Structure formats: C-alpha cells, structure tokens
Amino acid sequence: MSQYLQDKVILITGAGGGFGQLIAEKVAAQGAKVVGVDINEAGLKAVFEGIAAAGFTGTYKVADVTDMDQVVAAAQHGIAEFGALDVLVNNAGVMPLAYFADHERAWQKWHKAIDINIKGVVNGISAVYDQMIEQGRGQVVNISSIFGNAGIDGSGVYSATKAAVTTISDSLRIEAKGKIKVTTVKPTGVTGTNLASWIVNEKAILGLTCQRAGTYMENIGHLTEGTMRPEQKDVDSIEYWLIKPDDLADAVVHVIDQPWGISISDITVRASGEDYLY
C-alpha cells in the first residue's frame, strides 16, 4: 500500500469506463477511498461493484458534469460517505476532431465538447473548492491534452477546450497557493479509450503529426494489421510508439501519490518513439 494514497478520498469524473475506470481501480487498490462520477449509470455500477468485490473502498453517484447541481450533489455524496474530499480528478472529456469545413456535421459535438471539457472542469472545481479550503488541503488533477499546446488544423475547437483546461489549472494554482495543489496532465495520443468515438473527421488527427504524417500513417497501418515491430510495442524500448491507457493512468496515480508538500504541477505523457510533434 502507498503511504500517500492510503485513505485519501478521491473523486473521479468519467469513472464509468475507459481511463477513468483505470484510475479508480488503481487508486482503490492502493488504499484510497474512491468516489466515482459518470453519466453512464450501468458502467459506473459495474466498475464500483468490481472495486467492492476486490475488497476495496468506493462509492458512486450518477451525474452529468455539465450540470452544476448534479456535480455538487456528487461531491456532497462523497463527503457524506467519507467525511472529506482530498483529490478531484477532472477526467471526463470528449474529442470531436474536425476541420472548420466540417462545421455542418461537427457543430453539435463542438458545442457539447465545450460544455463537457470546459464547463465540466469548472463545475468540478466549484463543487470541491469550499471543502478543500475548509480542510486546509486538497488536490485538483485536470486532464488536458497535447492538443491544447497550439492551434492545430483539424482540432480548433478541441484544442481550445484543452488550452482552457490548462489556463484554468494555472489560475487555480495561483489563487489556492498553500491550500490546493493543482496538476495538469497532458496525454499524447492513446488507444483503448472512448475518445475516438467522438472524432468527426479521421484525417484531423494528422494535424499533430506535421512532417511525420507519412511515418504516422505507415505505423497506423502496421498497428491495424498487427505487424508493428516488437520494439514499437515494448514499453521498455526507446522505440515505444503509442502509450496505452494503463501508462496514462499510472502517471495520474503518480502525481496523486505524493506527500502533501510536493506538487507535480504539469506532466506530459508521451511514447518516446511516437510521431506526434506538439
């Protein structure tokens, strides 16, 4: 058991599957008390039944992160169950990659992304802020993206939402100095999550690859066909090509698994041999 995760109360949005599920399971296994939040009731129930069956501690509340009242209710549920809220992981997010020329088929997803990716983060912070200040300590972990590092063709709206997450994180860090530590996590491309289901135009992913677009497409072909070189699939190889959800979840666990006096404020998680440039 980790001495820094033991008995921490950790609220995770988007915990009903994918990356959020992995974080919830990993911190619970290290002795944390987990509060799961998701709009997907069936997924959330299955995840937390699994956590309980493994002998770990958790509770959940169905909530839409775009609805402030629902997020506040979820936070209050966690406080009622465990008496505190030590960490918030703002994980819920969507990725509607599309060019502006795709606006007719993309605008509804763009609007939803603004609600989830920006308002959801603001709602999460607002729901836990007073409790953390009253406790005298807390941590907010916001999941941004390398897409937020620049204006990228094919990702104007999504990049803007993730740039906003970084700005919100920096502002909170300045305002809550000595009371709430803030971590911004910027993942690179990752397979095995539900994010790809929101992509409107598959070609838009190429904006991250620039002059490596040809190599990227070649490697995608190998990945799809199962013909990647062993080195590209080996996490211990410098040629490791694409991070997996487990790699990213481990990084999030790492930034939480610190003494209160240490704040890992910004972390970008990349594969060392990847073709993404930003």
C-alpha positions in Angstrom: 0.0 0.0 0.0 1.2 3.5 -0.8 1.5 5.7 2.3 0.3 8.7 0.3 -2.8 7.2 -1.3 -3.9 5.3 1.8 -7.3 6.7 2.9 -7.3 9.7 0.6 -10.8 10.4 -0.7 -10.5 10.8 -4.5 -13.4 11.9 -6.7 -13.0 10.9 -10.4 -15.3 12.1 -13.1 -15.8 9.9 -16.1 -15.2 6.9 -13.9 -17.8 4.6 -15.6 -15.3 3.2 -18.1 -12.1 3.7 -20.0 -9.4 5.8 -18.5 -11.4 7.0 -15.5 -12.2 3.4 -14.6 -8.5 2.5 -14.6 -7.6 5.4 -12.3 -10.4 4.5 -9.9 -9.3 0.8 -9.8 -5.6 1.7 -9.4 -6.1 4.2 -6.5 -8.6 2.0 -4.8 -6.1 -0.9 -4.9 -3.6 1.4 -3.2 -5.9 2.1 -0.3 -7.8 5.2 -1.4 -11.5 5.8 -0.9 -12.9 6.5 -4.4 -15.9 8.5 -5.4 -16.9 7.8 -9.0 -19.0 10.1 -11.1 -20.3 9.4 -14.6 -23.4 9.9 -16.7 -23.3 6.2 -17.6 -25.1 4.5 -14.7 -24.6 1.0 -15.9 -20.9 1.4 -16.4 -20.4 3.2 -13.1 -22.3 0.5 -11.2 -20.2 -2.3 -12.8 -16.9 -0.5 -12.1 -17.8 0.0 -8.4 -19.2 -3.4 -7.9 -15.8 -4.7 -9.2 -14.0 -2.4 -6.7 -16.1 -3.7 -3.8 -15.7 -7.3 -4.9 -11.9 -6.9 -4.8 -12.2 -5.7 -1.2 -11.5 -2.0 -1.8 -13.5 1.1 -0.9 -15.6 3.2 -3.1 -19.0 4.8 -3.8 -20.5 6.4 -6.8 -23.1 9.0 -7.9 -24.6 9.3 -11.4 -24.1 12.9 -12.6 -23.7 14.9 -15.8 -20.6 17.0 -15.4 -22.2 19.8 -17.4 -24.9 20.3 -14.7 -23.5 22.2 -11.7 -26.2 20.9 -9.3 -25.5 17.3 -10.2 -21.8 17.7 -9.7 -22.3 19.4 -6.4 -24.6 16.6 -5.3 -21.9 14.1 -6.3 -19.3 15.9 -4.2 -21.6 16.1 -1.3 -22.3 12.4 -1.6 -18.6 11.7 -1.3 -18.3 14.0 1.8 -21.3 12.3 3.4 -19.8 8.9 2.8 -16.2 9.6 3.8 -16.1 12.9 5.6 -13.7 14.6 3.2 -12.6 15.2 -0.4 -8.9 15.2 -0.8 -8.5 14.9 -4.6 -10.6 15.7 -7.6 -9.6 14.2 -11.0 -11.4 16.1 -13.7 -11.2 13.3 -16.3 -14.5 13.4 -18.2 -13.9 14.7 -21.7 -14.6 14.2 -25.4 -12.6 14.7 -28.6 -14.6 16.0 -31.6 -11.7 16.4 -34.1 -13.0 18.1 -37.2 -12.0 20.8 -39.7 -14.0 24.0 -39.8 -15.1 22.9 -43.2 -16.9 20.1 -41.4 -19.0 22.5 -39.4 -22.4 21.3 -40.5 -21.7 17.8 -39.1 -19.5 18.9 -36.3 -21.0 21.9 -34.6 -23.3 19.9 -32.2 -20.3 17.8 -31.0 -18.2 21.0 -30.7 -20.8 22.6 -28.5 -21.0 19.5 -26.4 -17.2 19.4 -26.1 -17.2 23.0 -24.8 -19.8 22.0 -22.2 -18.0 18.8 -21.1 -14.4 19.8 -21.4 -14.6 23.3 -20.0 -17.8 23.7 -18.0 -17.3 20.2 -16.6 -13.9 21.2 -15.2 -15.2 24.5 -13.8 -18.2 22.6 -12.2 -15.9 20.0 -10.7 -13.6 22.6 -9.1 -16.5 24.6 -7.9 -18.1 21.5 -6.3 -15.0 20.6 -4.2 -13.4 24.0 -3.6 -15.0 25.0 -0.4 -14.5 21.6 1.2 -10.8 21.6 0.3 -10.3 25.1 1.6 -12.1 24.2 4.8 -9.9 21.1 5.2 -6.8 23.2 4.6 -5.6 21.0 1.8 -6.6 19.3 -1.4 -5.5 18.5 -4.9 -7.2 19.0 -8.3 -5.9 17.0 -11.3 -7.1 18.3 -14.6 -6.7 16.2 -17.7 -5.7 18.5 -20.6 -4.0 17.3 -23.8 -1.1 18.0 -26.1 -3.8 19.2 -28.5 -4.1 22.2 -26.2 -0.4 23.2 -26.8 -1.2 25.1 -30.0 -3.8 25.9 -32.6 -3.8 22.7 -34.7 -5.5 22.2 -38.0 -8.4 19.8 -37.6 -8.7 20.5 -33.9 -9.6 24.1 -33.5 -12.4 23.6 -31.0 -11.0 20.6 -29.2 -7.6 22.4 -28.9 -9.3 25.5 -27.5 -11.1 23.4 -24.8 -7.9 21.8 -23.7 -5.9 25.1 -23.7 -8.7 26.4 -21.5 -8.2 23.5 -19.1 -4.5 24.5 -18.7 -5.4 28.1 -18.2 -8.0 27.2 -15.5 -5.4 25.0 -13.8 -2.8 27.7 -13.7 -5.3 30.3 -12.3 -6.5 27.9 -9.6 -2.9 27.1 -8.6 -2.1 30.8 -8.2 -5.3 31.5 -6.2 -5.2 28.5 -3.9 -1.5 28.5 -3.1 -0.8 26.5 0.0 -4.3 25.1 0.2 -5.0 23.3 -3.1 -2.3 21.9 -5.2 -3.1 21.6 -8.9 -1.8 19.2 -11.5 -2.3 19.5 -15.3 -1.9 16.2 -17.1 -1.3 16.4 -20.9 -1.7 13.0 -22.6 -0.4 12.4 -26.1 -2.3 10.0 -28.5 -3.6 6.9 -26.7 -5.5 3.9 -27.8 -8.2 2.0 -25.9 -10.3 4.9 -24.7 -13.7 6.0 -25.9 -12.3 9.3 -27.2 -12.0 8.2 -30.7 -15.8 7.6 -30.9 -16.2 11.4 -30.9 -13.9 12.1 -33.9 -15.9 13.7 -36.8 -13.1 13.6 -39.4 -10.4 10.9 -39.1 -8.0 12.9 -41.2 -8.0 15.6 -38.5 -5.6 13.6 -36.3 -2.9 14.3 -38.8 -2.6 17.9 -37.6 -0.5 16.6 -34.7 2.0 14.8 -36.9 3.1 17.5 -39.4 6.2 16.4 -41.3 5.8 12.9 -39.7 2.4 12.3 -41.3 3.7 9.7 -43.7 5.5 7.8 -41.0 2.4 8.1 -38.8 0.2 6.6 -41.4 2.6 3.8 -42.1 2.8 3.0 -38.4 -1.0 3.1 -38.1 -1.2 0.6 -40.9 1.2 -1.7 -39.0 -0.8 -1.3 -35.8 -4.1 -2.1 -37.6 -2.5 -5.1 -39.4 -0.7 -6.4 -36.3 2.7 -6.0 -38.0 4.4 -3.5 -35.7 8.0 -4.3 -34.8 8.3 -5.7 -31.3 10.4 -2.7 -30.2 7.5 -0.4 -31.0 5.2 -2.4 -28.7 7.7 -2.8 -25.9 7.2 -0.2 -23.1 10.9 -0.8 -22.2 12.1 0.2 -25.7 13.1 3.7 -26.7 11.1 3.0 -29.9 7.8 2.5 -28.0 5.3 4.1 -30.4 1.9 4.6 -28.7 1.0 4.9 -25.0 -1.8 2.7 -23.6 -4.5 3.7 -21.1 -2.5 1.9 -18.4 0.5 4.1 -19.0 -1.5 7.2 -18.6 -3.4 6.0 -15.6 -0.1 5.2 -13.9 1.1 8.7 -14.5 -2.1 10.1 -12.9 -1.7 7.8 -9.9 1.9 9.0 -9.6 1.0 12.7 -9.3 -1.5 11.9 -6.6 0.9 9.5 -4.8 3.0 12.3 -3.4 3.3 13.9 0.1 1.1 17.0 0.5 4.2 19.2 0.3 5.1 18.1 -3.2 3.1 19.3 -6.1 3.8 17.9 -9.6 2.1 20.7 -11.4 2.5 19.8 -15.0 3.1 16.5 -16.7 3.1 15.4 -20.4 2.9 11.7 -21.0 4.4 10.6 -24.3 5.6 7.5 -26.0 9.3 8.0 -26.7 9.1 6.8 -30.3 5.8 8.5 -31.2 5.1 10.6 -34.3 3.2 13.4 -32.6 5.1 16.7 -32.6 3.3 19.1 -30.4 
